[in-house]
Each structure stands twice: as structure tokens, then as C-alpha cells.
Amino acid sequence: MREFLHLIYNESEKIYRKKRVFVIMLILLVLIPIFVYAQYREVQTTMKRLGTSDWRVSLQQQIVDTQNRLNNSRLPEEWREWLKVRVEQQQYYLDHNINPNAPGAPTFTRAFIEQGITLFVPLLVMIVAIDIVSGERSDGTIKMLLTRPIRRWKVLLSKYVTMVLFVSLILLLVGIISYLLSGIVFGYSGWTLPVLTGFVIENDSLNTNFVHLVPQWMYILMAYGLAWFVAVVIGTISFMISVLIRNTPAGMGVMLAGLIAGNILSNFATSWEGAKYIFSVNLSLTDYLSGQLPALKGLSMSFSLLNLTAWAAISLFVSFFVFTKQDMTS
Amino acid sequence: MTAVLSVKGLKKVIGKKTLVENISFEVQQGEVFGFLGPNGAGKTTTIRMLVGLIKPTEGTIAIAGYDVRREFRKAMRQVGSIVENPELYTYLTGWENLKQFARMLGDVTDERIHEIVRMVHLDKRIHDKVKTYSLGMKQRLGIAQALLSNPKLLILDEPTNGLDPAGIRELREFVHHLVQEEHMSVFISSHLLSEVQMMCDRVAIINHGKMITVATIEDLVKKAADRVEWIVTPVEKAEGVLRGLAEVRELTVEQNIITCRMPIERISMYNKQLIENGIDVRSVREVAFTLEDLFMELTGAEGIA
């Protein structure tokens, strides 16, 4: 066990001294202010469009509108439930003097991970994971690493565990930095804001029977938990690529192609159901929380979780199987 | 005496290509063993098998009695190696590199690391990043990491590649020191006969992936060092005299230079005979033999084509 901790320390030192964490921090520190500014402009435009500086008036109007719709007897039952919760949410905003169009830092932090979960977070993960094995092979240091009195699977496992640790650190950094930076503009409050969740996708339609409100901090915790899961899965697949493809840029290309293919397929909203088995169309797990219908038929929270777990498990198996058997030729 | 390294019937096939075949030898304790062959003969493939980087198709390797495949950990504890170039983590300092490997061994103290750093004369630059090191310094750091575990066997793959003459000399003295003071066995691969000749006690010769011979350096030298070059006038007469001698073989004439093979210890005797026949001997010298000559000698006409 002590030996294994030493190995993890070694791997961490290597990642840290390669300045990977520094690069990720830099990316976050440059990009997040840009996103914050964009969000700020968005809020300004919305306010202008609503034409009133007093958001309470417009919110009150929306509640009245919704209640009128609820009185309509022809309203489908599932919509009724959902609208009721919505009114509840809007009433909360009004009662607690919260402007829903000018959210605080927690809302930004939430929106950021919801947007970033499919591409931005996976890219950050790749910075750490994609060369964790292939880098040592192209540098030749793998010879130094594998001629020690330690079994190969242990060396690889230490690399994997270290990767997961750093992926967790990345998620933490994304959360903390987006909260701190967006708070400068939007203010730091809003943790207790009620957020709608509990949507269920059944037969490719949204079942809103279980919709309820949760405080935003809880929602953020769930969203980051899902993002962490996605990040670990992407990390695991990158890890396998790193074992299989010795050339790091080539591995990076393969991984990027996989990720972007998912994005493109999602946008095509293809009727080809088999596409749902590709890992990269399953990444927007937070959409299930917020009740957006998935782009592809047959996707649901449980399917995506299962599918990603299978991808990770197979990747891990292939990584260990290949690495422990492989000839380390130059 | 137990063999520190014992290799039996080693064979490696990748795809349809047989890289090495039938490699067998033993390295005894306190011995400097040379592994000699031209580039591409299979030296590095063999070394990679010795340290477990690639798996032999056939054959066994035991280091200090431990089978490299079945008792990998125990075997690796007994060996320090540099395979090809000493590739270290260039973004870490020399010290951090050594600490990395020390952690993997588990029981290396900082004092031991300091001691080794002093031994390879890196104390002044050990806290600099490796990317700022010269090749010679990297080589020394490579040796330092190989020595961390106090191994019984040190494996060096073409250690003089890229070193200047002073560096080569330093390495030679260092190897000598390790054997004399630390009672280590050293396995050195090389494509230079002169190098092996200066450093090693015994040598295995490999070509086209096959073992040609294992012999002591003296035996090899005796076998191949029998070429003598005479500069004489008149050359025809000298040729006649030399051809008449029983132990002279493969005589060739080029202008006034006669080259032949003969026992080195006969030089003064034959010289006397030439002079007695009124021949002016301007110079006589032993011709340094090359690896090619040695191959010719050992494999017949095949050479190392």
C-alpha cells in the first residue's frame, strides 16, 4: 500500500511538473470571464426586451398567465402538473425578491457546467489524460518506469488513480473558478434558489409527473456529480487511447473526433437509433436533470449512465489487458 | 560461483521476423561482460528481454537466480539498467528523477542518493532540470538511477554512444571501480570491438540475431590479432622470402607494402630473416583488427554484410 501511494505521488508530481494544472487554470481564467461577460450582456438584453425595469411586474404577469392556463379544462394532465410547479417556482422568486433574469454566481456555475459537460470539460480532461502513457512511450521514459521491481499492472493502476484524482481536481477548479469570477458581476447569492427537476423520459416524451423543486445548491451538487462521472468516463477512454496509440497527437485526434462526432450526431437529431451507443452522444447528462428532451431516440438518464459505464469498463479492461502484455519496443 | 545473469535459448519472433535466436550465456559475479555485435544485430532486443520490457518467444532469463518472468520483482531488484539512451524526465530536476525511482524501490534513503550523486560527479547540478544537462551528464544521471538499488548486475546498452573521449575514459574507470569496489557484474553492449576490448573480461558476439561465440577477450584477440604489415624494399624479394615461411598465410602485396597473417611472436624472427636476405625493412607493425575482421574469422567468409 505504501508502495502504491508512492507511485501515485510520482505520477502526480509528473503531471504537476508538466504544468498541466497550470494550463487548465489559465484556460479557465481566460475563458470564464468571457462567458461571464456574454452572460451579462444577455441579461441586459433580456431586461431591455421586457421593456420594464421592474421585473416584479413582469413576473407577476407571468404567474397570472400561467394560472389562467391552468384553469383551462382542455389542458393535458401532464402539463398541468408541470405548470403548477412552475408557478410555485415563480412565486418563490417573487416572495424572496429574486430576479430570475439576473441570477447570481451559483446560477452561472450551474449553467456553465450544463453547457460545458459535452465538450469543454472533456477537453480539459484530455489535457491530463491523453498522454499519461503515450507521453512516457514517446519520451522513452517508460523503460525507466517498467524496469523497476514493480508489476506493470500496478504502475498502470497508479496512473489511472492519479488521472481520476486530477479529473476531480479539474471539476473542483471549474466550479470554484466559475463561482468566484461570475460572482464579481452577478453577486454571490442564490444558493437556495428553487430549481425544477425530476423529469422522467418515457417513450421518448417528457413525463413531468415527478417534477419538483430543489434548492439550487442541491441541483449544482447533482450537476457536478454527473459532470464528474462524464469526466471520469472521458478520462478512462482517453487513458485507453493513450495505451493503444503511442503517438500523442494522433491519440488526441482520435479522441477529439469521437467527441465531436457525438456533437454532430446530436445536432442531426438522427432517426438512426443505433447512434445512441456512441459514448459522446450520452454526455449531456445534465439535460436529463433540467428536463430537456434528448437529441436522439432511446436516450434516457439510466441508458446514458449505463452506456457510459460500459464504455469506461471496456476501456479499462482493454488498457490493462494490452499494457500488461505489450512488448515495449522502441 | 553462481551466475548473476543466466540466459538460456533466448528467441524473439515478432510477426514473421526472427529478431534473435538461440542466445545463451552466463555472466559471473564481478565480471565485466561484453555483448558485441554490429548495429541491428539484436543487442537491444536482447537487453529489452533481460529487463522485462519485451517478452521472449522462447528461452529463460534468470537474474541472480530469479526468473525475470515468474519472479519479476525479485529479479528487477537485482538489476540496474540503461536501455539505449538514458531517457529521464527532462521537466524534473536530476534530484527529482532520482527521488522518483527511489520511491519505486521503497527503501532508498536520501543519504544513499547523495552518495551516488557524488559518485557520478553530479553534485553541483543535481537540482537543475534535466533538460539543461549535457549528454554526458544525462548518461551519468542514468547510471546514478541504475545504481540506486545497489544492484548485483548493471546493464549498460551502448554506454559510450555520444560521449567524447574524456567521457569514455571516465566511464571506463567508473565501471572498473564498480567491479573492484562494489563487486558488481556489468553487462555492456557495444558495436565497437576496441571498446569491449578495453573494458570487458569476456564477450559474447552476436550477428544477425545469432550468437557466434562467447570467449575471453584474450582468446579473441589471439584469434584475430595476427595481421602484420611490412614496408620493405625490394618488395618482390621479400615476398619470396615470406611466402617460403610455413606460418605465413593470406599474403597480399600492394606497392611496397606486404600484409600477411602470421603469429605475432614470430615478427622479430622473420624480420631477422628478411634482413639476412638483404632486404631493407623500413617498418613492421601489427595491424589493428576490426570487428569485421573478427567476424570474417569467426564466421568464415560471411562477414557482416
Chai-1 contact restraints between the chains, C-beta under 6 A:
chainA,res_idxA,chainB,res_idxB,connection_type,confidence,min_distance_angstrom,max_distance_angstrom,comment,restraint_id
A,E3,B,G106,contact,1.0,0.0,6.0,A-B,restraint_1
A,H6,B,R103,contact,1.0,0.0,6.0,A-B,restraint_2
A,N10,B,Q100,contact,1.0,0.0,6.0,A-B,restraint_3
A,N10,B,R103,contact,1.0,0.0,6.0,A-B,restraint_4
A,R17,B,Y91,contact,1.0,0.0,6.0,A-B,restraint_5
A,R17,B,L92,contact,1.0,0.0,6.0,A-B,restraint_6
A,K18,B,Y91,contact,1.0,0.0,6.0,A-B,restraint_7
A,D139,B,E87,contact,1.0,0.0,6.0,A-B,restraint_8
A,G140,B,E87,contact,1.0,0.0,6.0,A-B,restraint_9
A,T141,B,E87,contact,1.0,0.0,6.0,A-B,restraint_10
A,T141,B,Y89,contact,1.0,0.0,6.0,A-B,restraint_11
A,K143,B,V83,contact,1.0,0.0,6.0,A-B,restraint_12
A,T147,B,V51,contact,1.0,0.0,6.0,A-B,restraint_13
A,T147,B,S81,contact,1.0,0.0,6.0,A-B,restraint_14
A,R148,B,M104,contact,1.0,0.0,6.0,A-B,restraint_15
A,P149,B,R73,contact,1.0,0.0,6.0,A-B,restraint_16
A,P149,B,M76,contact,1.0,0.0,6.0,A-B,restraint_17
A,P149,B,R77,contact,1.0,0.0,6.0,A-B,restraint_18
A,I150,B,M104,contact,1.0,0.0,6.0,A-B,restraint_19
A,D327,B,I54,contact,1.0,0.0,6.0,A-B,restraint_20
A,M328,B,L53,contact,1.0,0.0,6.0,A-B,restraint_21
